[in-house]
Amino acid sequence: MPNYTYNCVQCHEFTIKQSIHDNHDIATCPTCGNTAKRVFTSFQTYNMNPKVKKRIEAGQQPRLISGDKLKVNTSSTPRSQTNARPWMAGH
C-alpha cells in the first residue's frame, strides 16, 4: 500500500498508508480528527536534505503569473506574411 501525505490545518502534515482504491482527496487526521487535504510530494523526499526537498517540491507546483506580467508585443509595425515555403521546392 502506498503512502499518502495530508495537511491538517491544526496539526500540520501527516503521512498514512492507504489502499489504491480509497478516496485520496481528503483524510481524517489521526491526532485531532479534523479533515485534511492531500499534499502532493515527490517520491521518497522524506529522507532527503531539507533544502533539496524544498526545491524539488517547489518545482511541482505551477507558477502563477498575473496578466500584467505576460509579455505583449506592442510594436506598431505588423509582421510581414510570407508565402514562400522553401521545403516545398518543385511542388
C-alpha positions in Angstrom: 0.0 0.0 0.0 1.4 3.4 -0.9 1.9 6.3 1.5 -0.2 9.5 1.1 0.6 12.8 2.8 -2.1 15.1 4.0 -2.0 18.6 5.6 -4.2 19.2 8.7 -4.8 22.9 9.5 -4.4 22.2 13.2 -1.7 19.5 13.4 0.2 20.1 10.1 1.4 17.3 7.8 1.0 13.6 8.4 1.5 10.5 6.2 -0.7 7.4 6.2 -0.8 4.2 4.2 -3.9 3.7 2.2 -5.2 1.3 -0.4 -5.1 2.5 -4.0 -8.9 2.1 -4.2 -9.6 4.5 -1.3 -10.5 8.2 -1.8 -7.3 10.2 -1.6 -8.7 13.8 -1.8 -9.2 14.1 2.0 -8.4 12.1 5.1 -9.1 12.2 8.8 -6.2 13.5 10.9 -5.2 10.7 13.4 -4.3 13.3 16.1 -7.3 15.7 16.2 -9.9 14.1 13.9 -10.3 17.0 11.5 -10.4 16.6 7.8 -7.1 17.2 5.9 -6.4 17.8 2.2 -3.9 15.8 0.3 -0.4 17.2 -0.3 1.4 16.1 -3.4 5.1 15.4 -2.7 7.9 13.9 -4.7 8.8 10.2 -4.4 10.8 9.4 -1.2 11.7 13.0 -0.4 11.1 12.5 3.3 14.7 11.4 4.0 16.4 14.0 1.8 18.3 17.1 2.7 15.5 19.7 3.5 16.9 22.3 1.0 16.9 19.8 -1.8 13.4 18.6 -0.9 12.1 22.1 -0.9 13.5 22.8 -4.3 12.0 19.6 -5.8 8.6 20.1 -4.3 8.5 23.8 -5.3 9.2 22.7 -8.9 6.0 20.6 -8.8 3.7 23.5 -8.1 2.6 25.5 -11.1 3.8 29.1 -11.2 1.0 31.7 -11.1 1.5 34.7 -13.3 -0.7 37.7 -13.3 -1.9 39.2 -16.6 0.2 42.3 -16.3 3.4 40.2 -16.2 2.7 38.5 -19.5 4.9 39.7 -22.4 2.8 41.5 -25.0 4.0 42.5 -28.5 3.5 46.3 -28.5 5.3 47.0 -31.8 3.4 49.2 -34.2 4.7 47.5 -37.3 2.9 44.4 -38.4 4.8 41.3 -39.2 5.2 40.6 -42.9 3.5 37.4 -44.1 5.4 35.2 -46.4 4.0 32.7 -48.8 7.4 31.1 -49.6 7.9 27.7 -48.3 11.5 26.6 -49.1 10.8 23.0 -48.2 8.2 22.7 -50.9 10.5 23.5 -53.8 9.4 21.9 -57.0 5.8 21.0 -55.9 
